[in-house]
Amino acid sequence: MDLPIVGTRGRNPLDLVLMQPGVVSGAPTGGSIYVHGARDRITDPAGSLDLGRRARGTAARIARFEIARAGHTMLERLPLWQALTRRFVLGALGLEAMDDRIAAAFALPPERALRVPL
């Protein structure tokens, strides 16, 4: 079976997530975070914002971090991206306390939680 590539224009990354065994739409999760450069030309910042809005019914908590003046975060700001991702995963699994910055983002009103500046 050919799976869609996450981030490919015209494809819904949530479809890929919901196809995974044990994932049920609307089921509580540890949450979901997105880290996006405001000037990204590889993946569309508006697309990750839309994905965050649509994922609200899938994840218990959503936060999307925006890095002003940054392009593709995984290429330009790899240490920041990796550190934030690592702290989120360890917190979501209960192996560490949730990072204060992530916990504060989760506590924001839904629309503000999707535009947290870094």
VMD Tcl script that draws the C-alpha trace (Angstrom):
set ca {
  {0.00 0.00 0.00}
  {1.39 3.42 -0.94}
  {1.11 5.88 1.92}
  {0.87 9.62 1.26}
  {3.93 11.69 2.06}
  {3.16 13.99 4.97}
  {3.28 17.59 3.86}
  {2.69 16.93 0.17}
  {0.33 19.52 -1.26}
  {-3.19 18.25 -1.66}
  {-2.78 15.49 0.92}
  {-4.16 15.49 4.44}
  {-1.52 14.39 6.98}
  {-4.33 13.53 9.42}
  {-5.39 10.77 7.03}
  {-1.99 9.13 7.55}
  {-2.26 9.44 11.34}
  {-5.77 8.02 11.45}
  {-4.71 5.01 9.37}
  {-2.27 3.89 12.08}
  {-3.38 0.98 14.30}
  {-4.85 2.11 17.62}
  {-5.45 5.73 16.58}
  {-9.06 6.75 16.99}
  {-10.35 10.16 15.97}
  {-11.37 12.11 19.07}
  {-9.39 9.84 21.42}
  {-7.31 11.65 24.05}
  {-3.59 11.82 23.34}
  {-0.63 13.45 25.03}
  {-1.18 16.31 22.66}
  {0.36 17.56 19.48}
  {2.86 20.30 18.72}
  {3.97 21.91 15.50}
  {7.11 24.02 15.07}
  {7.08 26.14 11.95}
  {9.23 28.85 10.44}
  {7.18 31.84 9.29}
  {9.16 32.01 6.02}
  {9.16 28.29 5.26}
  {9.04 27.52 1.53}
  {9.29 23.72 1.88}
  {6.13 23.23 3.92}
  {3.44 25.90 3.89}
  {3.04 27.73 7.24}
  {-0.65 28.24 6.46}
  {-0.95 24.49 5.95}
  {0.39 23.67 9.41}
  {-1.96 26.28 10.89}
  {-4.89 24.64 9.10}
  {-3.71 21.19 10.21}
  {-3.57 22.40 13.83}
  {-7.12 23.70 13.58}
  {-8.42 20.44 12.09}
  {-6.48 18.30 14.59}
  {-8.28 19.78 17.60}
  {-10.76 16.90 17.60}
  {-7.96 14.32 17.43}
  {-5.49 15.52 20.06}
  {-6.36 16.55 23.59}
  {-3.95 19.49 23.43}
  {-2.55 21.36 20.44}
  {0.20 23.97 20.24}
  {1.88 25.43 17.18}
  {5.09 27.40 17.60}
  {6.07 30.00 15.01}
  {9.65 31.11 14.50}
  {9.74 34.57 12.95}
  {12.32 35.14 10.20}
  {12.97 31.40 9.89}
  {12.50 29.17 6.88}
  {12.30 25.39 7.18}
  {12.86 24.90 10.92}
  {14.28 21.38 10.65}
  {17.05 22.73 8.40}
  {17.71 26.20 9.79}
  {17.01 25.72 13.49}
  {17.62 22.01 13.98}
  {18.85 22.22 17.63}
  {15.77 24.25 18.64}
  {13.42 21.92 16.76}
  {15.03 18.80 18.25}
  {15.07 20.17 21.82}
  {11.43 21.23 21.74}
  {10.36 17.95 20.16}
  {12.35 15.90 22.68}
  {10.91 17.80 25.66}
  {7.39 17.36 24.30}
  {7.75 13.61 23.71}
  {9.28 12.95 27.13}
  {6.56 15.06 28.79}
  {3.74 13.42 26.82}
  {5.03 9.97 27.78}
  {5.25 11.00 31.43}
  {9.00 10.40 31.57}
  {9.66 14.04 32.49}
  {7.52 16.95 33.55}
  {6.07 18.76 30.53}
  {8.32 21.63 29.48}
  {7.06 24.95 30.93}
  {6.94 26.65 27.53}
  {4.91 23.79 26.03}
  {2.58 23.56 29.03}
  {1.97 27.33 28.84}
  {1.16 27.02 25.12}
  {-1.31 24.20 25.81}
  {-3.06 26.45 28.37}
  {-3.67 29.26 25.86}
  {-7.03 29.80 24.17}
  {-7.25 27.50 21.12}
  {-6.51 30.05 18.39}
  {-3.63 31.67 20.32}
  {-2.16 28.21 21.01}
  {-1.71 27.84 17.25}
  {0.42 31.01 16.96}
  {2.90 30.83 19.83}
  {6.01 32.88 18.98}
  {9.46 31.43 19.61}
}
mol new
graphics top color blue
foreach p $ca { graphics top sphere $p radius 0.5 }
foreach p [lrange $ca 0 end-1] q [lrange $ca 1 end] { graphics top cylinder $p $q radius 0.2 }
display resetview
